[in-house]
Amino acid sequence: MAKLRVGDEEVEGDLVPFVPIREDWNEYRAGDYIVKMKSIVSEMFRAKDKIDAAGNPVFFIQTSQVTTIRKVEQ
């Protein structure tokens, strides 16, 4: 059980085991460069006794960003 903060509210949540299915790259052309980014999930928590407006469980996800930049070959 973990304590999670939502604005001014403190919520209890459980660590959720997960398996990555796909971690895709987003690619952007920025002038003479290609910038690639993706998010990597490190931890996932499910808030106890919380649902969103559509009735779905509320998850808190900790991520890291991975970025690469390379010059466009001409």
mmCIF file of the N, C-alpha and C atoms, coordinates in Angstrom:
data_MODEL
# 
_entry.id   MODEL 
# 
loop_
_atom_site.group_PDB 
_atom_site.id 
_atom_site.type_symbol 
_atom_site.label_atom_id 
_atom_site.label_alt_id 
_atom_site.label_comp_id 
_atom_site.label_asym_id 
_atom_site.label_entity_id 
_atom_site.label_seq_id 
_atom_site.pdbx_PDB_ins_code 
_atom_site.Cartn_x 
_atom_site.Cartn_y 
_atom_site.Cartn_z 
_atom_site.occupancy 
_atom_site.B_iso_or_equiv 
_atom_site.pdbx_formal_charge 
_atom_site.auth_seq_id 
_atom_site.auth_comp_id 
_atom_site.auth_asym_id 
_atom_site.auth_atom_id 
_atom_site.pdbx_PDB_model_num 
ATOM 1   N N  . MET A 1 1  ? 0.859   -1.176 0.000   1.00 0.00 ? 1  MET A N  1 
ATOM 2   C CA . MET A 1 1  ? 0.000   0.000  0.000   1.00 0.00 ? 1  MET A CA 1 
ATOM 3   C C  . MET A 1 1  ? 0.901   1.234  0.000   1.00 0.00 ? 1  MET A C  1 
ATOM 4   N N  . ALA A 1 2  ? 0.559   2.201  -0.820  1.00 0.00 ? 2  ALA A N  1 
ATOM 5   C CA . ALA A 1 2  ? 1.325   3.441  -0.928  1.00 0.00 ? 2  ALA A CA 1 
ATOM 6   C C  . ALA A 1 2  ? 0.386   4.622  -0.724  1.00 0.00 ? 2  ALA A C  1 
ATOM 7   N N  . LYS A 1 3  ? 0.929   5.721  -0.265  1.00 0.00 ? 3  LYS A N  1 
ATOM 8   C CA . LYS A 1 3  ? 0.171   6.971  -0.134  1.00 0.00 ? 3  LYS A CA 1 
ATOM 9   C C  . LYS A 1 3  ? 0.428   7.794  -1.389  1.00 0.00 ? 3  LYS A C  1 
ATOM 10  N N  . LEU A 1 4  ? -0.633  8.198  -2.074  1.00 0.00 ? 4  LEU A N  1 
ATOM 11  C CA . LEU A 1 4  ? -0.546  8.956  -3.321  1.00 0.00 ? 4  LEU A CA 1 
ATOM 12  C C  . LEU A 1 4  ? -1.228  10.302 -3.124  1.00 0.00 ? 4  LEU A C  1 
ATOM 13  N N  . ARG A 1 5  ? -0.680  11.332 -3.717  1.00 0.00 ? 5  ARG A N  1 
ATOM 14  C CA . ARG A 1 5  ? -1.246  12.669 -3.563  1.00 0.00 ? 5  ARG A CA 1 
ATOM 15  C C  . ARG A 1 5  ? -1.968  13.067 -4.849  1.00 0.00 ? 5  ARG A C  1 
ATOM 16  N N  . VAL A 1 6  ? -3.232  13.485 -4.686  1.00 0.00 ? 6  VAL A N  1 
ATOM 17  C CA . VAL A 1 6  ? -4.047  14.010 -5.779  1.00 0.00 ? 6  VAL A CA 1 
ATOM 18  C C  . VAL A 1 6  ? -4.449  15.411 -5.377  1.00 0.00 ? 6  VAL A C  1 
ATOM 19  N N  . GLY A 1 7  ? -3.740  16.422 -5.870  1.00 0.00 ? 7  GLY A N  1 
ATOM 20  C CA . GLY A 1 7  ? -3.998  17.789 -5.443  1.00 0.00 ? 7  GLY A CA 1 
ATOM 21  C C  . GLY A 1 7  ? -3.754  17.903 -3.955  1.00 0.00 ? 7  GLY A C  1 
ATOM 22  N N  . ASP A 1 8  ? -4.778  18.285 -3.200  1.00 0.00 ? 8  ASP A N  1 
ATOM 23  C CA . ASP A 1 8  ? -4.671  18.407 -1.746  1.00 0.00 ? 8  ASP A CA 1 
ATOM 24  C C  . ASP A 1 8  ? -5.070  17.119 -1.015  1.00 0.00 ? 8  ASP A C  1 
ATOM 25  N N  . GLU A 1 9  ? -5.494  16.126 -1.767  1.00 0.00 ? 9  GLU A N  1 
ATOM 26  C CA . GLU A 1 9  ? -6.003  14.890 -1.170  1.00 0.00 ? 9  GLU A CA 1 
ATOM 27  C C  . GLU A 1 9  ? -4.931  13.802 -1.165  1.00 0.00 ? 9  GLU A C  1 
ATOM 28  N N  . GLU A 1 10 ? -4.885  13.029 -0.091  1.00 0.00 ? 10 GLU A N  1 
ATOM 29  C CA . GLU A 1 10 ? -3.994  11.874 -0.018  1.00 0.00 ? 10 GLU A CA 1 
ATOM 30  C C  . GLU A 1 10 ? -4.833  10.618 -0.206  1.00 0.00 ? 10 GLU A C  1 
ATOM 31  N N  . VAL A 1 11 ? -4.377  9.733  -1.112  1.00 0.00 ? 11 VAL A N  1 
ATOM 32  C CA . VAL A 1 11 ? -5.127  8.544  -1.483  1.00 0.00 ? 11 VAL A CA 1 
ATOM 33  C C  . VAL A 1 11 ? -4.230  7.324  -1.281  1.00 0.00 ? 11 VAL A C  1 
ATOM 34  N N  . GLU A 1 12 ? -4.815  6.218  -0.835  1.00 0.00 ? 12 GLU A N  1 
ATOM 35  C CA . GLU A 1 12 ? -4.061  4.977  -0.737  1.00 0.00 ? 12 GLU A CA 1 
ATOM 36  C C  . GLU A 1 12 ? -4.138  4.253  -2.066  1.00 0.00 ? 12 GLU A C  1 
ATOM 37  N N  . GLY A 1 13 ? -3.038  3.586  -2.430  1.00 0.00 ? 13 GLY A N  1 
ATOM 38  C CA . GLY A 1 13 ? -3.015  2.846  -3.680  1.00 0.00 ? 13 GLY A CA 1 
ATOM 39  C C  . GLY A 1 13 ? -2.134  1.615  -3.568  1.00 0.00 ? 13 GLY A C  1 
ATOM 40  N N  . ASP A 1 14 ? -2.402  0.642  -4.436  1.00 0.00 ? 14 ASP A N  1 
ATOM 41  C CA . ASP A 1 14 ? -1.639  -0.601 -4.464  1.00 0.00 ? 14 ASP A CA 1 
ATOM 42  C C  . ASP A 1 14 ? -0.726  -0.615 -5.678  1.00 0.00 ? 14 ASP A C  1 
ATOM 43  N N  . LEU A 1 15 ? 0.493   -1.094 -5.475  1.00 0.00 ? 15 LEU A N  1 
ATOM 44  C CA . LEU A 1 15 ? 1.429   -1.286 -6.575  1.00 0.00 ? 15 LEU A CA 1 
ATOM 45  C C  . LEU A 1 15 ? 0.869   -2.377 -7.479  1.00 0.00 ? 15 LEU A C  1 
ATOM 46  N N  . VAL A 1 16 ? 0.837   -2.121 -8.778  1.00 0.00 ? 16 VAL A N  1 
ATOM 47  C CA . VAL A 1 16 ? 0.265   -3.056 -9.747  1.00 0.00 ? 16 VAL A CA 1 
ATOM 48  C C  . VAL A 1 16 ? 1.388   -3.643 -10.590 1.00 0.00 ? 16 VAL A C  1 
ATOM 49  N N  . PRO A 1 17 ? 1.530   -4.968 -10.587 1.00 0.00 ? 17 PRO A N  1 
ATOM 50  C CA . PRO A 1 17 ? 2.520   -5.558 -11.499 1.00 0.00 ? 17 PRO A CA 1 
ATOM 51  C C  . PRO A 1 17 ? 2.032   -5.372 -12.940 1.00 0.00 ? 17 PRO A C  1 
ATOM 52  N N  . PHE A 1 18 ? 2.971   -5.158 -13.864 1.00 0.00 ? 18 PHE A N  1 
ATOM 53  C CA . PHE A 1 18 ? 2.584   -4.959 -15.261 1.00 0.00 ? 18 PHE A CA 1 
ATOM 54  C C  . PHE A 1 18 ? 3.670   -5.527 -16.171 1.00 0.00 ? 18 PHE A C  1 
ATOM 55  N N  . VAL A 1 19 ? 3.280   -5.790 -17.401 1.00 0.00 ? 19 VAL A N  1 
ATOM 56  C CA . VAL A 1 19 ? 4.190   -6.278 -18.432 1.00 0.00 ? 19 VAL A CA 1 
ATOM 57  C C  . VAL A 1 19 ? 4.044   -5.362 -19.639 1.00 0.00 ? 19 VAL A C  1 
ATOM 58  N N  . PRO A 1 20 ? 5.137   -4.732 -20.103 1.00 0.00 ? 20 PRO A N  1 
ATOM 59  C CA . PRO A 1 20 ? 5.022   -3.892 -21.300 1.00 0.00 ? 20 PRO A CA 1 
ATOM 60  C C  . PRO A 1 20 ? 4.591   -4.730 -22.509 1.00 0.00 ? 20 PRO A C  1 
ATOM 61  N N  . ILE A 1 21 ? 3.638   -4.231 -23.239 1.00 0.00 ? 21 ILE A N  1 
ATOM 62  C CA . ILE A 1 21 ? 3.195   -4.891 -24.472 1.00 0.00 ? 21 ILE A CA 1 
ATOM 63  C C  . ILE A 1 21 ? 3.916   -4.276 -25.663 1.00 0.00 ? 21 ILE A C  1 
ATOM 64  N N  . ARG A 1 22 ? 4.012   -2.948 -25.674 1.00 0.00 ? 22 ARG A N  1 
ATOM 65  C CA . ARG A 1 22 ? 4.707   -2.244 -26.755 1.00 0.00 ? 22 ARG A CA 1 
ATOM 66  C C  . ARG A 1 22 ? 5.117   -0.878 -26.228 1.00 0.00 ? 22 ARG A C  1 
ATOM 67  N N  . GLU A 1 23 ? 6.326   -0.474 -26.511 1.00 0.00 ? 23 GLU A N  1 
ATOM 68  C CA . GLU A 1 23 ? 6.813   0.859  -26.133 1.00 0.00 ? 23 GLU A CA 1 
ATOM 69  C C  . GLU A 1 23 ? 7.318   1.538  -27.406 1.00 0.00 ? 23 GLU A C  1 
ATOM 70  N N  . ASP A 1 24 ? 6.415   2.241  -28.071 1.00 0.00 ? 24 ASP A N  1 
ATOM 71  C CA . ASP A 1 24 ? 6.731   2.860  -29.355 1.00 0.00 ? 24 ASP A CA 1 
ATOM 72  C C  . ASP A 1 24 ? 7.459   4.187  -29.197 1.00 0.00 ? 24 ASP A C  1 
ATOM 73  N N  . TRP A 1 25 ? 8.214   4.523  -30.218 1.00 0.00 ? 25 TRP A N  1 
ATOM 74  C CA . TRP A 1 25 ? 8.888   5.825  -30.311 1.00 0.00 ? 25 TRP A CA 1 
ATOM 75  C C  . TRP A 1 25 ? 7.977   6.804  -31.041 1.00 0.00 ? 25 TRP A C  1 
ATOM 76  N N  . ASN A 1 26 ? 7.991   8.065  -30.627 1.00 0.00 ? 26 ASN A N  1 
ATOM 77  C CA . ASN A 1 26 ? 7.397   9.174  -31.379 1.00 0.00 ? 26 ASN A CA 1 
ATOM 78  C C  . ASN A 1 26 ? 8.550   9.877  -32.059 1.00 0.00 ? 26 ASN A C  1 
ATOM 79  N N  . GLU A 1 27 ? 8.399   10.192 -33.333 1.00 0.00 ? 27 GLU A N  1 
ATOM 80  C CA . GLU A 1 27 ? 9.474   10.852 -34.085 1.00 0.00 ? 27 GLU A CA 1 
ATOM 81  C C  . GLU A 1 27 ? 9.004   12.193 -34.626 1.00 0.00 ? 27 GLU A C  1 
ATOM 82  N N  . TYR A 1 28 ? 9.899   13.191 -34.550 1.00 0.00 ? 28 TYR A N  1 
ATOM 83  C CA . TYR A 1 28 ? 9.591   14.547 -34.992 1.00 0.00 ? 28 TYR A CA 1 
ATOM 84  C C  . TYR A 1 28 ? 10.734  15.073 -35.829 1.00 0.00 ? 28 TYR A C  1 
ATOM 85  N N  . ARG A 1 29 ? 10.408  15.777 -36.891 1.00 0.00 ? 29 ARG A N  1 
ATOM 86  C CA . ARG A 1 29 ? 11.418  16.468 -37.690 1.00 0.00 ? 29 ARG A CA 1 
ATOM 87  C C  . ARG A 1 29 ? 11.512  17.886 -37.160 1.00 0.00 ? 29 ARG A C  1 
ATOM 88  N N  . ALA A 1 30 ? 12.710  18.294 -36.756 1.00 0.00 ? 30 ALA A N  1 
ATOM 89  C CA . ALA A 1 30 ? 12.949  19.641 -36.237 1.00 0.00 ? 30 ALA A CA 1 
ATOM 90  C C  . ALA A 1 30 ? 14.103  20.232 -37.032 1.00 0.00 ? 30 ALA A C  1 
ATOM 91  N N  . GLY A 1 31 ? 13.772  20.898 -38.132 1.00 0.00 ? 31 GLY A N  1 
ATOM 92  C CA . GLY A 1 31 ? 14.814  21.443 -39.003 1.00 0.00 ? 31 GLY A CA 1 
ATOM 93  C C  . GLY A 1 31 ? 15.648  20.332 -39.598 1.00 0.00 ? 31 GLY A C  1 
ATOM 94  N N  . ASP A 1 32 ? 16.947  20.340 -39.324 1.00 0.00 ? 32 ASP A N  1 
ATOM 95  C CA . ASP A 1 32 ? 17.865  19.332 -39.856 1.00 0.00 ? 32 ASP A CA 1 
ATOM 96  C C  . ASP A 1 32 ? 18.023  18.128 -38.927 1.00 0.00 ? 32 ASP A C  1 
ATOM 97  N N  . TYR A 1 33 ? 17.145  17.984 -37.941 1.00 0.00 ? 33 TYR A N  1 
ATOM 98  C CA . TYR A 1 33 ? 17.294  16.924 -36.947 1.00 0.00 ? 33 TYR A CA 1 
ATOM 99  C C  . TYR A 1 33 ? 16.022  16.088 -36.818 1.00 0.00 ? 33 TYR A C  1 
ATOM 100 N N  . ILE A 1 34 ? 16.219  14.840 -36.429 1.00 0.00 ? 34 ILE A N  1 
ATOM 101 C CA . ILE A 1 34 ? 15.120  13.948 -36.072 1.00 0.00 ? 34 ILE A CA 1 
ATOM 102 C C  . ILE A 1 34 ? 15.191  13.763 -34.561 1.00 0.00 ? 34 ILE A C  1 
ATOM 103 N N  . VAL A 1 35 ? 14.087  14.072 -33.878 1.00 0.00 ? 35 VAL A N  1 
ATOM 104 C CA . VAL A 1 35 ? 13.993  13.897 -32.430 1.00 0.00 ? 35 VAL A CA 1 
ATOM 105 C C  . VAL A 1 35 ? 13.059  12.711 -32.179 1.00 0.00 ? 35 VAL A C  1 
ATOM 106 N N  . LYS A 1 36 ? 13.549  11.729 -31.427 1.00 0.00 ? 36 LYS A N  1 
ATOM 107 C CA . LYS A 1 36 ? 12.750  10.553 -31.079 1.00 0.00 ? 36 LYS A CA 1 
ATOM 108 C C  . LYS A 1 36 ? 12.562  10.533 -29.569 1.00 0.00 ? 36 LYS A C  1 
ATOM 109 N N  . MET A 1 37 ? 11.322  10.223 -29.146 1.00 0.00 ? 37 MET A N  1 
ATOM 110 C CA . MET A 1 37 ? 10.996  10.181 -27.717 1.00 0.00 ? 37 MET A CA 1 
ATOM 111 C C  . MET A 1 37 ? 10.081  8.999  -27.433 1.00 0.00 ? 37 MET A C  1 
ATOM 112 N N  . LYS A 1 38 ? 10.215  8.465  -26.209 1.00 0.00 ? 38 LYS A N  1 
ATOM 113 C CA . LYS A 1 38 ? 9.238   7.496  -25.731 1.00 0.00 ? 38 LYS A CA 1 
ATOM 114 C C  . LYS A 1 38 ? 9.200   7.540  -24.221 1.00 0.00 ? 38 LYS A C  1 
ATOM 115 N N  . SER A 1 39 ? 8.058   7.153  -23.669 1.00 0.00 ? 39 SER A N  1 
ATOM 116 C CA . SER A 1 39 ? 7.878   7.064  -22.225 1.00 0.00 ? 39 SER A CA 1 
ATOM 117 C C  . SER A 1 39 ? 8.078   5.622  -21.794 1.00 0.00 ? 39 SER A C  1 
ATOM 118 N N  . ILE A 1 40 ? 8.782   5.447  -20.682 1.00 0.00 ? 40 ILE A N  1 
ATOM 119 C CA . ILE A 1 40 ? 8.986   4.132  -20.102 1.00 0.00 ? 40 ILE A CA 1 
ATOM 120 C C  . ILE A 1 40 ? 8.333   4.140  -18.720 1.00 0.00 ? 40 ILE A C  1 
ATOM 121 N N  . VAL A 1 41 ? 7.408   3.226  -18.491 1.00 0.00 ? 41 VAL A N  1 
ATOM 122 C CA . VAL A 1 41 ? 6.730   3.139  -17.197 1.00 0.00 ? 41 VAL A CA 1 
ATOM 123 C C  . VAL A 1 41 ? 7.641   2.404  -16.216 1.00 0.00 ? 41 VAL A C  1 
ATOM 124 N N  . SER A 1 42 ? 7.852   3.025  -15.044 1.00 0.00 ? 42 SER A N  1 
ATOM 125 C CA . SER A 1 42 ? 8.680   2.375  -14.029 1.00 0.00 ? 42 SER A CA 1 
ATOM 126 C C  . SER A 1 42 ? 7.824   1.770  -12.914 1.00 0.00 ? 42 SER A C  1 
ATOM 127 N N  . GLU A 1 43 ? 6.732   2.440  -12.536 1.00 0.00 ? 43 GLU A N  1 
ATOM 128 C CA . GLU A 1 43 ? 5.819   1.910  -11.518 1.00 0.00 ? 43 GLU A CA 1 
ATOM 129 C C  . GLU A 1 43 ? 4.391   2.325  -11.837 1.00 0.00 ? 43 GLU A C  1 
ATOM 130 N N  . MET A 1 44 ? 3.461   1.460  -11.422 1.00 0.00 ? 44 MET A N  1 
ATOM 131 C CA . MET A 1 44 ? 2.050   1.728  -11.646 1.00 0.00 ? 44 MET A CA 1 
ATOM 132 C C  . MET A 1 44 ? 1.293   1.413  -10.355 1.00 0.00 ? 44 MET A C  1 
ATOM 133 N N  . PHE A 1 45 ? 0.419   2.332  -9.955  1.00 0.00 ? 45 PHE A N  1 
ATOM 134 C CA . PHE A 1 45 ? -0.386  2.155  -8.746  1.00 0.00 ? 45 PHE A CA 1 
ATOM 135 C C  . PHE A 1 45 ? -1.857  2.312  -9.096  1.00 0.00 ? 45 PHE A C  1 
ATOM 136 N N  . ARG A 1 46 ? -2.696  1.510  -8.460  1.00 0.00 ? 46 ARG A N  1 
ATOM 137 C CA . ARG A 1 46 ? -4.148  1.658  -8.611  1.00 0.00 ? 46 ARG A CA 1 
ATOM 138 C C  . ARG A 1 46 ? -4.685  2.250  -7.318  1.00 0.00 ? 46 ARG A C  1 
ATOM 139 N N  . ALA A 1 47 ? -5.360  3.389  -7.442  1.00 0.00 ? 47 ALA A N  1 
ATOM 140 C CA . ALA A 1 47 ? -5.918  4.065  -6.271  1.00 0.00 ? 47 ALA A CA 1 
ATOM 141 C C  . ALA A 1 47 ? -7.037  3.219  -5.669  1.00 0.00 ? 47 ALA A C  1 
ATOM 142 N N  . LYS A 1 48 ? -6.987  3.076  -4.351  1.00 0.00 ? 48 LYS A N  1 
ATOM 143 C CA . LYS A 1 48 ? -7.990  2.283  -3.653  1.00 0.00 ? 48 LYS A CA 1 
ATOM 144 C C  . LYS A 1 48 ? -9.292  3.073  -3.542  1.00 0.00 ? 48 LYS A C  1 
ATOM 145 N N  . ASP A 1 49 ? -10.393 2.430  -3.907  1.00 0.00 ? 49 ASP A N  1 
ATOM 146 C CA . ASP A 1 49 ? -11.736 3.017  -3.765  1.00 0.00 ? 49 ASP A CA 1 
ATOM 147 C C  . ASP A 1 49 ? -11.928 4.301  -4.568  1.00 0.00 ? 49 ASP A C  1 
ATOM 148 N N  . LYS A 1 50 ? -11.242 4.439  -5.702  1.00 0.00 ? 50 LYS A N  1 
ATOM 149 C CA . LYS A 1 50 ? -11.395 5.625  -6.558  1.00 0.00 ? 50 LYS A CA 1 
ATOM 150 C C  . LYS A 1 50 ? -11.754 5.187  -7.968  1.00 0.00 ? 50 LYS A C  1 
ATOM 151 N N  . ILE A 1 51 ? -12.717 5.894  -8.568  1.00 0.00 ? 51 ILE A N  1 
ATOM 152 C CA . ILE A 1 51 ? -13.059 5.687  -9.971  1.00 0.00 ? 51 ILE A CA 1 
ATOM 153 C C  . ILE A 1 51 ? -13.203 7.057  -10.631 1.00 0.00 ? 51 ILE A C  1 
ATOM 154 N N  . ASP A 1 52 ? -13.043 7.081  -11.963 1.00 0.00 ? 52 ASP A N  1 
ATOM 155 C CA . ASP A 1 52 ? -13.221 8.337  -12.677 1.00 0.00 ? 52 ASP A CA 1 
ATOM 156 C C  . ASP A 1 52 ? -14.691 8.524  -13.051 1.00 0.00 ? 52 ASP A C  1 
ATOM 157 N N  . ALA A 1 53 ? -14.991 9.585  -13.788 1.00 0.00 ? 53 ALA A N  1 
ATOM 158 C CA . ALA A 1 53 ? -16.379 9.913  -14.144 1.00 0.00 ? 53 ALA A CA 1 
ATOM 159 C C  . ALA A 1 53 ? -17.045 8.828  -14.984 1.00 0.00 ? 53 ALA A C  1 
ATOM 160 N N  . ALA A 1 54 ? -16.229 8.033  -15.716 1.00 0.00 ? 54 ALA A N  1 
ATOM 161 C CA . ALA A 1 54 ? -16.781 6.969  -16.556 1.00 0.00 ? 54 ALA A CA 1 
ATOM 162 C C  . ALA A 1 54 ? -16.855 5.632  -15.819 1.00 0.00 ? 54 ALA A C  1 
ATOM 163 N N  . GLY A 1 55 ? -16.435 5.619  -14.545 1.00 0.00 ? 55 GLY A N  1 
ATOM 164 C CA . GLY A 1 55 ? -16.494 4.386  -13.762 1.00 0.00 ? 55 GLY A CA 1 
ATOM 165 C C  . GLY A 1 55 ? -15.245 3.530  -13.852 1.00 0.00 ? 55 GLY A C  1 
ATOM 166 N N  . ASN A 1 56 ? -14.194 4.057  -14.477 1.00 0.00 ? 56 ASN A N  1 
ATOM 167 C CA . ASN A 1 56 ? -12.932 3.320  -14.607 1.00 0.00 ? 56 ASN A CA 1 
ATOM 168 C C  . ASN A 1 56 ? -12.071 3.505  -13.364 1.00 0.00 ? 56 ASN A C  1 
ATOM 169 N N  . PRO A 1 57 ? -11.240 2.505  -13.032 1.00 0.00 ? 57 PRO A N  1 
ATOM 170 C CA . PRO A 1 57 ? -10.331 2.670  -11.905 1.00 0.00 ? 57 PRO A CA 1 
ATOM 171 C C  . PRO A 1 57 ? -9.314  3.773  -12.195 1.00 0.00 ? 57 PRO A C  1 
ATOM 172 N N  . VAL A 1 58 ? -8.817  4.410  -11.131 1.00 0.00 ? 58 VAL A N  1 
ATOM 173 C CA . VAL A 1 58 ? -7.828  5.478  -11.264 1.00 0.00 ? 58 VAL A CA 1 
ATOM 174 C C  . VAL A 1 58 ? -6.448  4.883  -11.046 1.00 0.00 ? 58 VAL A C  1 
ATOM 175 N N  . PHE A 1 59 ? -5.548  5.122  -12.000 1.00 0.00 ? 59 PHE A N  1 
ATOM 176 C CA . PHE A 1 59 ? -4.174  4.650  -11.918 1.00 0.00 ? 59 PHE A CA 1 
ATOM 177 C C  . PHE A 1 59 ? -3.228  5.842  -11.818 1.00 0.00 ? 59 PHE A C  1 
ATOM 178 N N  . PHE A 1 60 ? -2.146  5.665  -11.079 1.00 0.00 ? 60 PHE A N  1 
ATOM 179 C CA . PHE A 1 60 ? -1.048  6.625  -11.018 1.00 0.00 ? 60 PHE A CA 1 
ATOM 180 C C  . PHE A 1 60 ? 0.141   5.937  -11.656 1.00 0.00 ? 60 PHE A C  1 
ATOM 181 N N  . ILE A 1 61 ? 0.774   6.597  -12.601 1.00 0.00 ? 61 ILE A N  1 
ATOM 182 C CA . ILE A 1 61 ? 1.852   5.970  -13.362 1.00 0.00 ? 61 ILE A CA 1 
ATOM 183 C C  . ILE A 1 61 ? 3.097   6.836  -13.289 1.00 0.00 ? 61 ILE A C  1 
ATOM 184 N N  . GLN A 1 62 ? 4.210   6.227  -12.874 1.00 0.00 ? 62 GLN A N  1 
ATOM 185 C CA . GLN A 1 62 ? 5.500   6.917  -12.859 1.00 0.00 ? 62 GLN A CA 1 
ATOM 186 C C  . GLN A 1 62 ? 6.244   6.532  -14.127 1.00 0.00 ? 62 GLN A C  1 
ATOM 187 N N  . THR A 1 63 ? 6.748   7.549  -14.843 1.00 0.00 ? 63 THR A N  1 
ATOM 188 C CA . THR A 1 63 ? 7.424   7.301  -16.112 1.00 0.00 ? 63 THR A CA 1 
ATOM 189 C C  . THR A 1 63 ? 8.760   8.035  -16.176 1.00 0.00 ? 63 THR A C  1 
ATOM 190 N N  . SER A 1 64 ? 9.558   7.588  -17.125 1.00 0.00 ? 64 SER A N  1 
ATOM 191 C CA . SER A 1 64 ? 10.794  8.281  -17.506 1.00 0.00 ? 64 SER A CA 1 
ATOM 192 C C  . SER A 1 64 ? 10.706  8.531  -19.004 1.00 0.00 ? 64 SER A C  1 
ATOM 193 N N  . GLN A 1 65 ? 11.310  9.621  -19.455 1.00 0.00 ? 65 GLN A N  1 
ATOM 194 C CA . GLN A 1 65 ? 11.346  9.933  -20.882 1.00 0.00 ? 65 GLN A CA 1 
ATOM 195 C C  . GLN A 1 65 ? 12.720  9.568  -21.448 1.00 0.00 ? 65 GLN A C  1 
ATOM 196 N N  . VAL A 1 66 ? 12.721  8.882  -22.576 1.00 0.00 ? 66 VAL A N  1 
ATOM 197 C CA . VAL A 1 66 ? 13.957  8.569  -23.288 1.00 0.00 ? 66 VAL A CA 1 
ATOM 198 C C  . VAL A 1 66 ? 13.921  9.373  -24.581 1.00 0.00 ? 66 VAL A C  1 
ATOM 199 N N  . THR A 1 67 ? 14.993  10.099 -24.859 1.00 0.00 ? 67 THR A N  1 
ATOM 200 C CA . THR A 1 67 ? 15.049  10.966 -26.041 1.00 0.00 ? 67 THR A CA 1 
ATOM 201 C C  . THR A 1 67 ? 16.347  10.737 -26.792 1.00 0.00 ? 67 THR A C  1 
ATOM 202 N N  . THR A 1 68 ? 16.266  10.683 -28.112 1.00 0.00 ? 68 THR A N  1 
ATOM 203 C CA . THR A 1 68 ? 17.457  10.676 -28.958 1.00 0.00 ? 68 THR A CA 1 
ATOM 204 C C  . THR A 1 68 ? 17.299  11.756 -30.015 1.00 0.00 ? 68 THR A C  1 
ATOM 205 N N  . ILE A 1 69 ? 18.418  12.332 -30.417 1.00 0.00 ? 69 ILE A N  1 
ATOM 206 C CA . ILE A 1 69 ? 18.419  13.372 -31.458 1.00 0.00 ? 69 ILE A CA 1 
ATOM 207 C C  . ILE A 1 69 ? 19.514  13.026 -32.446 1.00 0.00 ? 69 ILE A C  1 
ATOM 208 N N  . ARG A 1 70 ? 19.185  13.073 -33.737 1.00 0.00 ? 70 ARG A N  1 
ATOM 209 C CA . ARG A 1 70 ? 20.205  12.820 -34.767 1.00 0.00 ? 70 ARG A CA 1 
ATOM 210 C C  . ARG A 1 70 ? 19.999  13.755 -35.934 1.00 0.00 ? 70 ARG A C  1 
ATOM 211 N N  . LYS A 1 71 ? 21.094  14.084 -36.585 1.00 0.00 ? 71 LYS A N  1 
ATOM 212 C CA . LYS A 1 71 ? 21.044  14.953 -37.756 1.00 0.00 ? 71 LYS A CA 1 
ATOM 213 C C  . LYS A 1 71 ? 20.531  14.159 -38.942 1.00 0.00 ? 71 LYS A C  1 
ATOM 214 N N  . VAL A 1 72 ? 19.706  14.792 -39.763 1.00 0.00 ? 72 VAL A N  1 
ATOM 215 C CA . VAL A 1 72 ? 19.155  14.149 -40.944 1.00 0.00 ? 72 VAL A CA 1 
ATOM 216 C C  . VAL A 1 72 ? 20.284  13.942 -41.956 1.00 0.00 ? 72 VAL A C  1 
ATOM 217 N N  . GLU A 1 73 ? 20.380  12.721 -42.480 1.00 0.00 ? 73 GLU A N  1 
ATOM 218 C CA . GLU A 1 73 ? 21.392  12.439 -43.495 1.00 0.00 ? 73 GLU A CA 1 
ATOM 219 C C  . GLU A 1 73 ? 20.922  13.021 -44.824 1.00 0.00 ? 73 GLU A C  1 
ATOM 220 N N  . GLN A 1 74 ? 21.846  13.699 -45.523 1.00 0.00 ? 74 GLN A N  1 
ATOM 221 C CA . GLN A 1 74 ? 21.477  14.300 -46.816 1.00 0.00 ? 74 GLN A CA 1 
ATOM 222 C C  . GLN A 1 74 ? 22.334  13.793 -47.932 1.00 0.00 ? 74 GLN A C  1 
# 
